[in-house]
Amino acid sequence: MAGYHDDKDQVMRRLRRIEGQVRGLQRMVDADDYCIDVLTQVSATTKALQSVALQLLDSHLGHCVQDAIARGGGEADAKVAEASNAIARLMRA
C-alpha cells in the first residue's frame, strides 16, 4: 500500500487544482497574456507541485522507509537510498 494512502483524497484534490492551474496557463498563452503574468502563474503552479511532492515524500519517509527500517536488512538500505535519490531529484528541479 502506498504511503500516501490515507491522504489520497487530499492529494487528488490538490492535483486537480493544479490541473486547473495548467489549463489556466494554456488559456493565458492562447490569449497572448502579458509574459510576466504567465510567468507568475507558472511559478505558482510550480510551487503547488513542489508542495505535493513534499507531502508525498513525507508520507514515503513516514510509511515506506520507516517500515523497511523496522524490518531491517538490505531492504532498509535500499529504501533509504531510494528516498535520498528522490530528494536529490527534487532539489535539482
Backbone bond lengths (Angstrom), bond angles and torsions (degrees), N, CA, C in turn:
res aa  C-N    CA-C-N  psi(-1)  N-CA   C-N-CA  omega(-1)  CA-C   N-CA-C  phi
1 M - - - 1.453 - - 1.532 108.27 -
2 A 1.304 116.24 139.07 1.459 121.74 -179.31 1.527 110.44 -67.26
3 G 1.331 115.50 145.96 1.462 121.25 -179.35 1.519 113.23 -62.07
4 Y 1.324 117.01 -24.52 1.475 121.01 -178.28 1.522 111.85 -92.56
5 H 1.320 117.64 8.26 1.463 122.23 -175.04 1.537 112.43 -49.82
6 D 1.320 116.74 -45.54 1.473 120.09 -177.68 1.525 112.40 -68.28
7 D 1.332 117.26 -22.58 1.465 122.16 -178.61 1.524 111.88 -107.67
8 K 1.312 117.82 13.49 1.461 121.70 -173.47 1.531 112.58 -56.49
9 D 1.317 118.01 -44.23 1.468 120.40 -179.43 1.525 111.20 -61.67
10 Q 1.322 116.75 -41.71 1.459 121.02 179.09 1.533 110.39 -65.57
11 V 1.317 116.98 -43.63 1.468 120.61 178.53 1.523 109.83 -61.42
12 M 1.309 116.97 -43.52 1.471 120.30 -179.63 1.531 111.11 -64.20
13 R 1.332 117.64 -40.25 1.468 120.27 176.94 1.524 110.98 -61.05
14 R 1.316 116.00 -44.13 1.464 120.09 -179.57 1.530 110.38 -64.93
15 L 1.324 117.13 -40.80 1.469 119.82 179.39 1.527 111.36 -66.67
16 R 1.318 117.43 -36.98 1.472 119.56 175.93 1.525 111.09 -65.26
17 R 1.333 116.56 -37.63 1.463 120.29 176.71 1.533 110.19 -63.85
18 I 1.325 116.65 -41.66 1.466 121.24 178.04 1.524 110.23 -65.30
19 E 1.324 116.38 -39.55 1.463 120.42 176.51 1.531 110.05 -57.79
20 G 1.326 116.50 -41.42 1.456 120.78 176.79 1.518 111.82 -63.72
21 Q 1.334 116.38 -38.11 1.460 119.80 176.83 1.529 110.80 -62.51
22 V 1.323 116.65 -40.81 1.468 120.56 -179.80 1.531 109.89 -66.25
23 R 1.324 117.17 -41.55 1.467 119.54 175.83 1.527 110.82 -61.03
24 G 1.336 116.55 -39.05 1.454 120.77 176.15 1.522 111.60 -62.02
25 L 1.320 116.65 -39.11 1.463 120.67 176.38 1.528 111.04 -62.23
26 Q 1.319 115.60 -41.82 1.472 119.48 178.60 1.524 110.46 -61.07
27 R 1.331 115.98 -42.46 1.469 119.67 178.71 1.526 110.96 -64.23
28 M 1.339 115.89 -39.84 1.462 119.36 179.92 1.532 110.89 -62.64
29 V 1.319 116.19 -43.60 1.465 119.71 179.49 1.525 109.55 -66.71
30 D 1.320 116.13 -43.19 1.470 119.77 179.40 1.529 111.09 -60.56
31 A 1.320 116.42 -34.02 1.471 121.33 -178.92 1.532 112.18 -87.50
32 D 1.337 116.58 4.33 1.468 121.29 -179.39 1.526 112.43 57.49
33 D 1.337 116.29 41.16 1.464 120.09 177.06 1.526 110.54 -63.32
34 Y 1.303 115.26 162.23 1.461 122.95 -178.55 1.529 110.31 -59.15
35 C 1.337 116.05 134.65 1.471 123.01 -174.74 1.531 113.04 -51.47
36 I 1.315 116.66 -45.69 1.460 120.57 -176.91 1.533 110.66 -65.87
37 D 1.318 117.19 -35.75 1.465 120.11 176.91 1.527 110.59 -64.28
38 V 1.319 116.75 -41.89 1.473 120.98 178.08 1.524 109.40 -64.87
39 L 1.330 116.94 -45.66 1.461 120.57 179.46 1.525 112.13 -61.01
40 T 1.313 116.84 -37.03 1.465 121.04 177.34 1.523 110.15 -61.57
41 Q 1.329 116.11 -42.54 1.467 120.04 179.06 1.525 111.89 -70.90
42 V 1.330 117.22 -34.50 1.472 120.38 175.05 1.527 109.20 -61.62
43 S 1.321 116.06 -43.53 1.464 120.47 179.06 1.531 111.09 -61.34
44 A 1.320 117.24 -44.18 1.468 121.19 179.41 1.527 110.79 -62.95
45 T 1.323 117.03 -40.43 1.463 121.35 179.56 1.524 110.46 -67.03
46 T 1.320 116.29 -41.30 1.461 121.14 178.21 1.519 110.67 -61.34
47 K 1.323 116.91 -44.33 1.467 121.22 178.70 1.534 110.63 -63.14
48 A 1.312 117.12 -38.69 1.466 120.38 178.67 1.526 110.57 -64.19
49 L 1.325 117.10 -42.17 1.468 120.53 177.66 1.526 110.96 -65.62
50 Q 1.328 116.95 -40.02 1.456 120.10 177.74 1.524 110.93 -62.93
51 S 1.306 116.64 -36.95 1.459 120.77 178.33 1.533 110.95 -63.66
52 V 1.324 116.42 -42.76 1.466 120.30 176.92 1.527 109.65 -63.98
53 A 1.325 116.63 -42.19 1.469 120.51 179.68 1.526 110.82 -60.05
54 L 1.320 116.94 -42.90 1.466 119.94 178.87 1.518 111.85 -65.46
55 Q 1.319 116.99 -37.80 1.461 120.00 177.31 1.536 110.35 -64.05
56 L 1.330 116.35 -43.48 1.460 120.13 179.06 1.527 111.19 -65.47
57 L 1.322 116.70 -39.79 1.461 120.76 178.28 1.527 110.19 -63.60
58 D 1.310 116.47 -43.79 1.463 120.47 178.40 1.528 110.88 -60.23
59 S 1.319 116.25 -42.77 1.469 120.38 178.07 1.526 110.67 -64.32
60 H 1.325 116.20 -40.96 1.467 120.37 -179.97 1.532 110.52 -62.62
61 L 1.330 115.69 -45.42 1.467 118.87 179.63 1.525 111.48 -65.37
62 G 1.317 116.38 -41.30 1.456 120.49 -176.96 1.510 114.93 -76.30
63 H 1.305 117.45 -15.59 1.461 120.22 -177.80 1.528 110.91 -118.69
64 C 1.318 116.26 -69.52 1.466 121.12 -172.89 1.528 112.23 -65.04
65 V 1.325 116.53 -49.62 1.468 119.95 -177.98 1.523 110.17 -69.29
66 Q 1.312 116.18 -43.53 1.471 119.88 -179.87 1.529 110.92 -60.68
67 D 1.333 117.72 -42.66 1.464 121.04 178.06 1.524 111.44 -63.48
68 A 1.332 116.94 -41.94 1.464 120.76 179.94 1.526 110.94 -64.69
69 I 1.324 116.61 -39.97 1.465 120.05 178.75 1.522 110.29 -65.40
70 A 1.334 116.93 -39.34 1.470 120.48 178.83 1.526 111.03 -62.61
71 R 1.339 116.19 -35.31 1.465 120.12 178.38 1.525 111.31 -77.59
72 G 1.336 116.33 -27.93 1.464 121.19 177.74 1.516 112.89 76.80
73 G 1.305 115.22 -172.46 1.456 121.25 177.60 1.512 113.87 78.28
74 G 1.311 114.76 -164.34 1.458 121.91 -176.78 1.511 114.03 -65.16
75 E 1.319 117.23 -29.78 1.461 120.31 179.55 1.530 110.55 -62.12
76 A 1.326 116.76 -37.63 1.465 120.54 179.17 1.521 110.11 -62.59
77 D 1.322 116.28 -46.72 1.467 120.13 179.07 1.524 110.72 -61.45
78 A 1.321 116.83 -40.48 1.463 120.98 -179.48 1.526 111.16 -65.59
79 K 1.325 116.94 -42.08 1.474 120.39 -179.79 1.528 111.42 -66.61
80 V 1.321 117.12 -38.84 1.463 120.36 178.13 1.523 109.59 -65.73
81 A 1.328 117.30 -43.44 1.468 120.94 178.44 1.521 110.86 -63.61
82 E 1.313 116.33 -41.20 1.468 121.25 178.39 1.535 110.36 -61.18
83 A 1.329 116.85 -45.11 1.470 120.97 179.09 1.528 110.36 -64.84
84 S 1.310 116.95 -40.53 1.462 120.77 178.38 1.525 110.90 -61.83
85 N 1.319 117.07 -41.73 1.469 121.10 177.69 1.524 111.04 -65.21
86 A 1.317 116.88 -38.87 1.475 120.27 178.45 1.527 110.13 -64.69
87 I 1.317 117.15 -40.77 1.466 120.90 177.89 1.523 109.99 -63.06
88 A 1.323 116.61 -42.45 1.464 120.66 178.67 1.530 111.12 -61.04
89 R 1.335 117.17 -41.31 1.462 120.61 177.52 1.524 111.48 -63.00
90 L 1.330 116.56 -41.24 1.462 120.74 178.81 1.522 111.18 -65.35
91 M 1.315 116.93 -35.69 1.457 120.74 -179.73 1.532 110.90 -68.56
92 R 1.334 116.80 -34.07 1.451 120.90 -179.92 1.516 112.07 -75.01
93 A 1.324 116.51 -26.03 1.466 120.87 -174.89 1.499 112.53 -71.75
